[in-house]
Amino acid sequence: MNKKILSLIILFLGVFSVMQAQNDGKIRVKGVVLDETTRQPIAFANIGIIGTAAGAASDMDGLFELIVSEKLATYMMRVSAVGYASAEMKVYEARDKGEVQIFLKPVTYGIGEVDVTAESLVLKKLLENVVKNIGRNYIPRPYNYEGYFEYGVEVNDGEKKFKEAIVDIYDSEGYKRSNVEQTFKALNYNFSQVRRSGESGSAVDGLIYFDDIITADIVRNTRNILDLQNFRDFKLRSKGKFMYEGDSVQIVTYECLKPSLSNSGTANVTKFSGELYVELKSFAIIKNVMHVTSSAFNLLGRNLLLAGDSPRHEVMATITTNYKRVSSYYFLSGVSIVYTYKDGGDRIKGEMQYQTTKVSVNKTTPIAGRVYYEEVPTDHNFWDRYTIYLEEEE
């Protein structure tokens, strides 16, 4: 996909690949963050200049780009991602090297033999504390998100068709765990800008599959590992602890013993497992990775049952959700979804990513309903100038 490299400018985040900008007292920062072991891209890595608010975050492909002041050339830069050891260097050390590859080493978790029953009780108590502290850790009143959304689909490894959109989200309640119907009514969204890889050829081309992004926010939504009444359906294990940005993080792995729509949020689910990353100081979830296998695929969302028989089957998905803290509260900072399924004799591969670019708590704008089909004309001037960045609320 011929895609513009985008960057997320975010408070407390940072920079890494460096080259001199054109005689304007600026340094252009550009690069990619990769797993040192697998050489795979690391999405939503935090790249920050220590002691400043300048920074960036990597996108789903591990890419980032940012322009910073020349006066930051001697500052120390740090790149970090949940589950990896951080790396640091001076800005000037990367000067004139063009696009740089930054490799992060996965953290190893040393954990000895434990009493499985006792461990399970401790981890259940930990998750109970997570749920108990949601109202303290996450936005507890109405809020708006604005963000960048992209999805792409390939058929049999052919050319990828993709769509990008600027999405506006409104939550009339804030972070609280209620029933599915109430949550659905409280969370609404629409789209202000859209760009496509090609012209729409059918009604399906106008679909926006954003409900899967919304339901990936397991702190805000129900039907997942954080529903206390579902704990008996899960086997919990500790993967260990590590330090992340000065706080101790506990990794809890979970496997659902009796997968269903009510405990996974996925219709036709056959397997469901994942990893939770919990900051022990605040009891806040900062990352969740879910692995889901199901027997059918619905274009309108993974939590909806299909009407009648469908040729779409052998569905496998990995859903990664990230949260960050800015000022008083944690917020949904990014979601990536990678999935595959068979449609007749074809193998379909899809990817989605969402990154929050603005959070509004003090000044909110209500949105009515959800947009499942869009006909927004492409504003090429907007997209030619667009760069993802997080705006601070006034």
One Martini backbone bead per residue (centre of mass of N, CA, C, O) as a GRO file, in nm:
protein
  394
    1MET     BB    1   0.095   0.038   0.024
    2ASN     BB    2   0.061   0.377  -0.058
    3LYS     BB    3   0.179   0.531   0.229
    4LYS     BB    4   0.174   0.765   0.453
    5ILE     BB    5   0.374   0.874   0.694
    6LEU     BB    6   0.285   0.867   1.032
    7SER     BB    7   0.236   1.074   1.329
    8LEU     BB    8   0.235   1.080   1.695
    9ILE     BB    9   0.174   1.351   1.889
   10ILE     BB   10   0.268   1.315   2.238
   11LEU     BB   11   0.252   1.335   2.551
   12PHE     BB   12   0.560   1.196   2.662
   13LEU     BB   13   0.680   1.158   2.389
   14GLY     BB   14   0.894   1.084   2.087
   15VAL     BB   15   1.221   1.008   1.928
   16PHE     BB   16   1.477   0.910   1.655
   17SER     BB   17   1.513   0.977   1.364
   18VAL     BB   18   1.779   1.180   1.202
   19MET     BB   19   1.751   1.500   1.024
   20GLN     BB   20   1.803   1.777   0.854
   21ALA     BB   21   1.637   2.039   0.804
   22GLN     BB   22   1.553   2.312   0.599
   23ASN     BB   23   1.687   2.584   0.724
   24ASP     BB   24   1.486   2.596   1.023
   25GLY     BB   25   1.592   2.476   1.305
   26LYS     BB   26   1.542   2.169   1.237
   27ILE     BB   27   1.456   1.823   1.311
   28ARG     BB   28   1.430   1.524   1.147
   29VAL     BB   29   1.214   1.249   1.243
   30LYS     BB   30   1.286   0.903   1.141
   31GLY     BB   31   1.127   0.565   1.157
   32VAL     BB   32   1.167   0.228   1.308
   33VAL     BB   33   1.012  -0.021   1.517
   34LEU     BB   34   1.169  -0.325   1.645
   35ASP     BB   35   1.202  -0.651   1.699
   36GLU     BB   36   1.492  -0.810   1.777
   37THR     BB   37   1.396  -1.111   1.720
   38THR     BB   38   1.165  -1.086   1.474
   39ARG     BB   39   1.152  -0.801   1.309
   40GLN     BB   40   0.896  -0.676   1.404
   41PRO     BB   41   0.672  -0.449   1.440
   42ILE     BB   42   0.602  -0.178   1.676
   43ALA     BB   43   0.324  -0.074   1.814
   44PHE     BB   44   0.293   0.207   2.010
   45ALA     BB   45   0.554   0.333   2.059
   46ASN     BB   46   0.747   0.519   2.284
   47ILE     BB   47   0.896   0.843   2.185
   48GLY     BB   48   1.118   1.031   2.395
   49ILE     BB   49   1.211   1.341   2.528
   50ILE     BB   50   1.378   1.405   2.791
   51GLY     BB   51   1.219   1.682   2.954
   52THR     BB   52   0.980   1.676   2.744
   53ALA     BB   53   0.686   1.696   2.513
   54ALA     BB   54   0.824   1.565   2.293
   55GLY     BB   55   0.687   1.341   2.031
   56ALA     BB   56   0.606   0.986   1.963
   57ALA     BB   57   0.437   0.722   1.772
   58SER     BB   58   0.388   0.426   1.652
   59ASP     BB   59   0.255   0.246   1.422
   60MET     BB   60   0.154  -0.054   1.294
   61ASP     BB   61   0.452  -0.044   1.129
   62GLY     BB   62   0.658   0.127   1.329
   63LEU     BB   63   0.614   0.418   1.237
   64PHE     BB   64   0.780   0.750   1.226
   65GLU     BB   65   0.733   1.122   1.245
   66LEU     BB   66   0.940   1.419   1.323
   67ILE     BB   67   0.964   1.767   1.422
   68VAL     BB   68   1.236   1.940   1.577
   69SER     BB   69   1.430   2.120   1.758
   70GLU     BB   70   1.765   2.195   1.755
   71LYS     BB   71   1.790   2.223   2.077
   72LEU     BB   72   1.750   1.888   2.104
   73ALA     BB   73   2.020   1.744   2.013
   74THR     BB   74   2.133   1.684   2.329
   75TYR     BB   75   1.915   1.506   2.396
   76MET     BB   76   1.750   1.248   2.543
   77MET     BB   77   1.637   0.937   2.415
   78ARG     BB   78   1.328   0.737   2.441
   79VAL     BB   79   1.231   0.394   2.392
   80SER     BB   80   0.901   0.240   2.441
   81ALA     BB   81   0.744  -0.080   2.536
   82VAL     BB   82   0.534  -0.308   2.612
   83GLY     BB   83   0.763  -0.577   2.681
   84TYR     BB   84   1.024  -0.382   2.674
   85ALA     BB   85   1.327  -0.260   2.652
   86SER     BB   86   1.475   0.025   2.676
   87ALA     BB   87   1.601   0.303   2.474
   88GLU     BB   88   1.903   0.515   2.443
   89MET     BB   89   1.978   0.851   2.305
   90LYS     BB   90   2.110   1.093   2.119
   91VAL     BB   91   2.015   1.291   1.873
   92TYR     BB   92   2.301   1.345   1.736
   93GLU     BB   93   2.374   1.035   1.691
   94ALA     BB   94   2.150   1.031   1.433
   95ARG     BB   95   2.257   1.220   1.246
   96ASP     BB   96   2.230   1.176   0.904
   97LYS     BB   97   2.088   0.863   0.887
   98GLY     BB   98   1.806   0.881   0.840
   99GLU     BB   99   1.639   0.600   0.840
  100VAL     BB  100   1.577   0.428   1.140
  101GLN     BB  101   1.651   0.140   1.325
  102ILE     BB  102   1.470   0.018   1.614
  103PHE     BB  103   1.567  -0.206   1.869
  104LEU     BB  104   1.378  -0.419   2.081
  105LYS     BB  105   1.394  -0.597   2.379
  106PRO     BB  106   1.258  -0.846   2.515
  107VAL     BB  107   1.122  -0.933   2.804
  108THR     BB  108   1.213  -1.123   3.074
  109TYR     BB  109   1.037  -1.373   3.281
  110GLY     BB  110   1.091  -1.450   3.604
  111ILE     BB  111   0.947  -1.771   3.717
  112GLY     BB  112   0.853  -1.975   3.945
  113GLU     BB  113   0.719  -2.195   4.126
  114VAL     BB  114   0.366  -2.251   4.179
  115ASP     BB  115   0.058  -2.224   4.318
  116VAL     BB  116  -0.209  -2.235   4.123
  117THR     BB  117  -0.441  -2.170   4.318
  118ALA     BB  118  -0.313  -1.925   4.457
  119GLU     BB  119  -0.256  -1.763   4.203
  120SER     BB  120  -0.548  -1.731   4.106
  121LEU     BB  121  -0.647  -1.569   4.353
  122VAL     BB  122  -0.454  -1.329   4.320
  123LEU     BB  123  -0.543  -1.249   4.028
  124LYS     BB  124  -0.838  -1.199   4.090
  125LYS     BB  125  -0.782  -0.970   4.289
  126LEU     BB  126  -0.643  -0.787   4.087
  127LEU     BB  127  -0.892  -0.758   3.892
  128GLU     BB  128  -1.078  -0.640   4.103
  129ASN     BB  129  -0.905  -0.379   4.134
  130VAL     BB  130  -0.934  -0.283   3.850
  131VAL     BB  131  -1.244  -0.246   3.854
  132LYS     BB  132  -1.260  -0.064   4.110
  133ASN     BB  133  -1.051   0.166   3.953
  134ILE     BB  134  -1.177   0.283   3.692
  135GLY     BB  135  -1.300   0.561   3.797
  136ARG     BB  136  -1.004   0.667   3.874
  137ASN     BB  137  -0.829   0.609   3.600
  138TYR     BB  138  -1.068   0.682   3.420
  139ILE     BB  139  -1.298   0.843   3.249
  140PRO     BB  140  -1.598   0.946   3.447
  141ARG     BB  141  -1.706   1.116   3.198
  142PRO     BB  142  -1.786   1.279   2.949
  143TYR     BB  143  -1.651   1.225   2.608
  144ASN     BB  144  -1.401   1.287   2.353
  145TYR     BB  145  -1.288   1.150   2.049
  146GLU     BB  146  -1.011   1.173   1.823
  147GLY     BB  147  -0.922   0.987   1.514
  148TYR     BB  148  -0.732   0.740   1.350
  149PHE     BB  149  -0.842   0.534   1.068
  150GLU     BB  150  -0.758   0.194   0.949
  151TYR     BB  151  -0.816  -0.026   0.662
  152GLY     BB  152  -0.730  -0.357   0.526
  153VAL     BB  153  -0.754  -0.575   0.224
  154GLU     BB  154  -0.678  -0.917   0.133
  155VAL     BB  155  -0.663  -1.142  -0.154
  156ASN     BB  156  -0.445  -1.376  -0.181
  157ASP     BB  157  -0.203  -1.163  -0.160
  158GLY     BB  158  -0.293  -0.915  -0.286
  159GLU     BB  159  -0.410  -0.624  -0.329
  160LYS     BB  160  -0.456  -0.357  -0.122
  161LYS     BB  161  -0.743  -0.242   0.035
  162PHE     BB  162  -0.818   0.095   0.153
  163LYS     BB  163  -0.906   0.294   0.452
  164GLU     BB  164  -0.946   0.630   0.567
  165ALA     BB  165  -1.015   0.802   0.890
  166ILE     BB  166  -1.197   1.046   1.066
  167VAL     BB  167  -1.291   1.010   1.407
  168ASP     BB  168  -1.584   1.056   1.613
  169ILE     BB  169  -1.630   1.033   1.972
  170TYR     BB  170  -1.904   0.949   2.204
  171ASP     BB  171  -1.942   0.955   2.569
  172SER     BB  172  -2.211   0.990   2.800
  173GLU     BB  173  -2.059   0.840   3.070
  174GLY     BB  174  -1.805   0.691   3.071
  175TYR     BB  175  -1.612   0.492   3.278
  176LYS     BB  176  -1.831   0.215   3.289
  177ARG     BB  177  -1.989  -0.082   3.399
  178SER     BB  178  -2.234  -0.211   3.193
  179ASN     BB  179  -2.451  -0.296   2.988
  180VAL     BB  180  -2.471  -0.347   2.656
  181GLU     BB  181  -2.703  -0.152   2.587
  182GLN     BB  182  -2.593   0.100   2.737
  183THR     BB  183  -2.321   0.118   2.595
  184PHE     BB  184  -2.427   0.148   2.309
  185LYS     BB  185  -2.584   0.419   2.362
  186ALA     BB  186  -2.325   0.587   2.468
  187LEU     BB  187  -2.170   0.494   2.201
  188ASN     BB  188  -2.059   0.720   1.945
  189TYR     BB  189  -2.019   0.779   1.575
  190ASN     BB  190  -1.818   0.953   1.319
  191PHE     BB  191  -1.724   1.108   0.994
  192SER     BB  192  -1.516   1.369   0.839
  193GLN     BB  193  -1.295   1.181   0.694
  194VAL     BB  194  -1.204   1.030   0.366
  195ARG     BB  195  -0.990   0.761   0.230
  196ARG     BB  196  -0.914   0.583  -0.075
  197SER     BB  197  -0.768   0.347  -0.297
  198GLY     BB  198  -1.061   0.350  -0.431
  199GLU     BB  199  -1.337   0.317  -0.582
  200SER     BB  200  -1.655   0.253  -0.536
  201GLY     BB  201  -1.823  -0.068  -0.633
  202SER     BB  202  -1.996  -0.105  -0.363
  203ALA     BB  203  -2.164  -0.121  -0.072
  204VAL     BB  204  -1.928  -0.249   0.092
  205ASP     BB  205  -1.721  -0.007   0.046
  206GLY     BB  206  -1.890   0.180   0.265
  207LEU     BB  207  -1.793   0.036   0.499
  208ILE     BB  208  -1.751   0.061   0.862
  209TYR     BB  209  -1.547  -0.127   1.111
  210PHE     BB  210  -1.563   0.021   1.415
  211ASP     BB  211  -1.681  -0.169   1.636
  212ASP     BB  212  -1.418  -0.332   1.689
  213ILE     BB  213  -1.273  -0.098   1.826
  214ILE     BB  214  -1.470  -0.037   2.055
  215THR     BB  215  -1.468  -0.341   2.179
  216ALA     BB  216  -1.150  -0.337   2.250
  217ASP     BB  217  -1.243  -0.172   2.500
  218ILE     BB  218  -1.237  -0.345   2.796
  219VAL     BB  219  -1.293  -0.122   3.008
  220ARG     BB  220  -1.567  -0.010   2.881
  221ASN     BB  221  -1.644  -0.296   2.815
  222THR     BB  222  -1.798  -0.590   2.795
  223ARG     BB  223  -1.737  -0.915   2.748
  224ASN     BB  224  -1.483  -1.009   2.947
  225ILE     BB  225  -1.224  -1.051   3.174
  226LEU     BB  226  -1.361  -0.806   3.364
  227ASP     BB  227  -1.588  -0.999   3.435
  228LEU     BB  228  -1.646  -1.131   3.737
  229GLN     BB  229  -1.859  -1.361   3.659
  230ASN     BB  230  -1.626  -1.500   3.451
  231PHE     BB  231  -1.381  -1.623   3.609
  232ARG     BB  232  -1.462  -1.932   3.597
  233ASP     BB  233  -1.387  -1.939   3.270
  234PHE     BB  234  -1.083  -1.892   3.372
  235LYS     BB  235  -0.733  -1.919   3.322
  236LEU     BB  236  -0.482  -1.809   3.543
  237ARG     BB  237  -0.158  -1.649   3.484
  238SER     BB  238   0.176  -1.578   3.548
  239LYS     BB  239   0.442  -1.406   3.361
  240GLY     BB  240   0.513  -1.159   3.536
  241LYS     BB  241   0.753  -0.892   3.585
  242PHE     BB  242   0.800  -0.532   3.511
  243MET     BB  243   0.952  -0.239   3.408
  244TYR     BB  244   0.755   0.072   3.332
  245GLU     BB  245   0.814   0.384   3.360
  246GLY     BB  246   0.864   0.321   3.691
  247ASP     BB  247   0.667   0.070   3.684
  248SER     BB  248   0.500  -0.204   3.791
  249VAL     BB  249   0.429  -0.498   3.586
  250GLN     BB  250   0.164  -0.722   3.537
  251ILE     BB  251   0.129  -1.043   3.388
  252VAL     BB  252  -0.179  -1.179   3.255
  253THR     BB  253  -0.290  -1.485   3.173
  254TYR     BB  254  -0.560  -1.608   2.953
  255GLU     BB  255  -0.809  -1.881   2.949
  256CYS     BB  256  -1.087  -2.003   2.797
  257LEU     BB  257  -1.297  -2.278   2.882
  258LYS     BB  258  -1.592  -2.125   2.789
  259PRO     BB  259  -1.665  -2.010   2.510
  260SER     BB  260  -1.839  -1.693   2.450
  261LEU     BB  261  -2.010  -1.408   2.401
  262SER     BB  262  -2.020  -1.321   2.712
  263ASN     BB  263  -1.675  -1.359   2.750
  264SER     BB  264  -1.564  -1.228   2.444
  265GLY     BB  265  -1.750  -1.065   2.221
  266THR     BB  266  -1.783  -1.329   2.030
  267ALA     BB  267  -1.912  -1.475   1.774
  268ASN     BB  268  -1.852  -1.809   1.726
  269VAL     BB  269  -1.664  -1.900   1.942
  270THR     BB  270  -1.376  -2.136   2.019
  271LYS     BB  271  -1.135  -1.932   2.101
  272PHE     BB  272  -0.977  -1.778   2.410
  273SER     BB  273  -0.710  -1.539   2.464
  274GLY     BB  274  -0.448  -1.372   2.681
  275GLU     BB  275  -0.306  -1.040   2.779
  276LEU     BB  276  -0.233  -0.859   3.077
  277TYR     BB  277  -0.142  -0.518   3.171
  278VAL     BB  278  -0.053  -0.422   3.509
  279GLU     BB  279  -0.045  -0.159   3.714
  280LEU     BB  280   0.029  -0.176   4.054
  281LYS     BB  281  -0.014   0.116   4.162
  282SER     BB  282  -0.316   0.164   4.001
  283PHE     BB  283  -0.470  -0.072   3.850
  284ALA     BB  284  -0.396  -0.045   3.540
  285ILE     BB  285  -0.461  -0.083   3.214
  286ILE     BB  286  -0.216  -0.079   2.929
  287LYS     BB  287  -0.269  -0.381   2.811
  288ASN     BB  288  -0.420  -0.589   2.543
  289VAL     BB  289  -0.417  -0.938   2.432
  290MET     BB  290  -0.603  -1.103   2.176
  291HIS     BB  291  -0.712  -1.445   2.099
  292VAL     BB  292  -0.925  -1.537   1.820
  293THR     BB  293  -1.160  -1.803   1.750
  294SER     BB  294  -1.385  -1.864   1.471
  295SER     BB  295  -1.661  -1.985   1.252
  296ALA     BB  296  -1.727  -1.673   1.184
  297PHE     BB  297  -1.798  -1.375   0.967
  298ASN     BB  298  -1.875  -1.026   1.025
  299LEU     BB  299  -1.874  -0.720   0.868
  300LEU     BB  300  -2.020  -0.561   1.129
  301GLY     BB  301  -1.897  -0.763   1.352
  302ARG     BB  302  -1.785  -0.986   1.605
  303ASN     BB  303  -2.070  -0.948   1.792
  304LEU     BB  304  -2.231  -1.065   1.541
  305LEU     BB  305  -2.465  -1.246   1.412
  306LEU     BB  306  -2.550  -1.449   1.162
  307ALA     BB  307  -2.764  -1.459   0.878
  308GLY     BB  308  -2.722  -1.747   0.817
  309ASP     BB  309  -2.527  -1.869   0.594
  310SER     BB  310  -2.158  -1.879   0.560
  311PRO     BB  311  -1.837  -1.883   0.395
  312ARG     BB  312  -1.718  -1.757   0.653
  313HIS     BB  313  -1.418  -1.898   0.790
  314GLU     BB  314  -1.160  -1.950   0.984
  315VAL     BB  315  -1.123  -1.745   1.232
  316MET     BB  316  -0.850  -1.510   1.301
  317ALA     BB  317  -0.749  -1.302   1.591
  318THR     BB  318  -0.563  -0.999   1.678
  319ILE     BB  319  -0.599  -0.789   1.975
  320THR     BB  320  -0.470  -0.458   2.041
  321THR     BB  321  -0.461  -0.267   2.349
  322ASN     BB  322  -0.407   0.081   2.439
  323TYR     BB  323  -0.285   0.275   2.724
  324LYS     BB  324  -0.279   0.616   2.853
  325ARG     BB  325  -0.131   0.881   3.043
  326VAL     BB  326  -0.291   1.207   3.089
  327SER     BB  327  -0.269   1.345   3.360
  328SER     BB  328  -0.543   1.206   3.529
  329TYR     BB  329  -0.592   0.997   3.279
  330TYR     BB  330  -0.676   0.731   3.113
  331PHE     BB  331  -0.657   0.623   2.764
  332LEU     BB  332  -0.737   0.544   2.443
  333SER     BB  333  -0.464   0.514   2.213
  334GLY     BB  334  -0.484   0.206   2.083
  335VAL     BB  335  -0.565  -0.011   1.791
  336SER     BB  336  -0.514  -0.354   1.682
  337ILE     BB  337  -0.618  -0.557   1.388
  338VAL     BB  338  -0.573  -0.904   1.305
  339TYR     BB  339  -0.709  -1.097   1.025
  340THR     BB  340  -0.856  -1.419   0.925
  341TYR     BB  341  -1.026  -1.580   0.636
  342LYS     BB  342  -1.266  -1.780   0.472
  343ASP     BB  343  -1.400  -1.739   0.125
  344GLY     BB  344  -1.433  -2.013   0.032
  345GLY     BB  345  -1.129  -2.019  -0.158
  346ASP     BB  346  -1.052  -1.767   0.007
  347ARG     BB  347  -0.799  -1.562   0.154
  348ILE     BB  348  -0.842  -1.335   0.419
  349LYS     BB  349  -0.685  -1.015   0.497
  350GLY     BB  350  -0.686  -0.805   0.791
  351GLU     BB  351  -0.652  -0.448   0.889
  352MET     BB  352  -0.642  -0.246   1.192
  353GLN     BB  353  -0.635   0.108   1.298
  354TYR     BB  354  -0.609   0.312   1.604
  355GLN     BB  355  -0.567   0.673   1.688
  356THR     BB  356  -0.547   0.903   1.924
  357THR     BB  357  -0.567   1.283   1.892
  358LYS     BB  358  -0.820   1.350   2.091
  359VAL     BB  359  -0.917   1.480   2.419
  360SER     BB  360  -1.248   1.549   2.563
  361VAL     BB  361  -1.391   1.673   2.879
  362ASN     BB  362  -1.479   1.982   2.913
  363LYS     BB  363  -1.550   1.976   2.589
  364THR     BB  364  -1.846   1.855   2.456
  365THR     BB  365  -1.985   1.653   2.172
  366PRO     BB  366  -2.255   1.527   2.070
  367ILE     BB  367  -2.355   1.199   1.940
  368ALA     BB  368  -2.569   1.040   1.703
  369GLY     BB  369  -2.499   0.744   1.671
  370ARG     BB  370  -2.395   0.521   1.400
  371VAL     BB  371  -2.161   0.471   1.135
  372TYR     BB  372  -2.172   0.214   0.871
  373TYR     BB  373  -2.209   0.421   0.626
  374GLU     BB  374  -2.021   0.589   0.371
  375GLU     BB  375  -2.012   0.924   0.160
  376VAL     BB  376  -1.737   1.068   0.179
  377PRO     BB  377  -1.565   1.299   0.040
  378THR     BB  378  -1.252   1.361  -0.079
  379ASP     BB  379  -0.997   1.563   0.081
  380HIS     BB  380  -0.694   1.621  -0.050
  381ASN     BB  381  -0.589   1.863   0.113
  382PHE     BB  382  -0.609   1.736   0.386
  383TRP     BB  383  -0.427   1.476   0.337
  384ASP     BB  384  -0.167   1.631   0.245
  385ARG     BB  385  -0.153   1.773   0.556
  386TYR     BB  386  -0.169   1.520   0.729
  387THR     BB  387  -0.109   1.465   1.086
  388ILE     BB  388  -0.064   1.287   1.357
  389TYR     BB  389  -0.199   1.433   1.666
  390LEU     BB  390  -0.196   1.536   2.000
  391GLU     BB  391  -0.421   1.731   2.167
  392GLU     BB  392  -0.451   1.966   2.394
  393GLU     BB  393  -0.653   2.064   2.632
  394GLU     BB  394  -0.785   2.384   2.727
   0.00000   0.00000   0.00000
